[in-house]
Amino acid sequence: MKSKVASSVATRANPKLAALRRARVGVDEPSNLTDRAYSVVRRLILQRELTGGEVLVEGRLAERLEMSRTPLREALLRLEGEGLLVRANARSYAVRRITASHYFQCLQVRERLEAQAVSLAMGRVPVADVQRLRDSILALDSTQQGSSHWQADDQIHGLFARASGNEMLAETIAHLRVLCRLFEVVDPFNRIEEDRTEHLAILDAYEARDDARAEQAVVAHLRNLGRYTMSRLSNGMVSDFAA
């Protein structure tokens, strides 16, 4: 009983520990413990609860997440293979840090690939799926910069990639999006209204089955994101602008 009370007090006193435990509880419970550990840590990285350059010591992380070390070790190896983690030393990993130059290179490649994906996906996505995505985007408000925003963003960028019929294209886009997510700014990307307008423009063009307009809408969205990021850079709002 005392240990549970102490754990509760420690969680309230440590916001990051609380986030780690929320993520652990919030993940659907895969039967495979390695998959469960992988899902938890991956989510924490992509939601920036574990930040770029942060060192992850296996034993400490296992204790914080209340997980066995063996499946966690396998999960960390898997995340290293995906490029989310890098080796810090023989016994620990660090969350990969993406530089600004790498981020902009990813955006340039995404322009080409995501424009192609939305064109290839034309007519392949059920109308009901498009409408549900539209409803999700419209439901966002200026206070939802967190998980709701990222979920809607993942849905629209992933939907057309998966529907393109080109598995390699979809996997490459997904990987590039992960790398972009690892790039960190001091303040969040407060572009909810701009994102909403640009995402809806993509959906409008897709529903009209206008390939050229859909491709243009995708490219315009990514370029606007790049310009916004550059403006944050010029104002010193980025944690790492190494070349």
Disulfide bonds with the S-S distance in Angstrom:
none
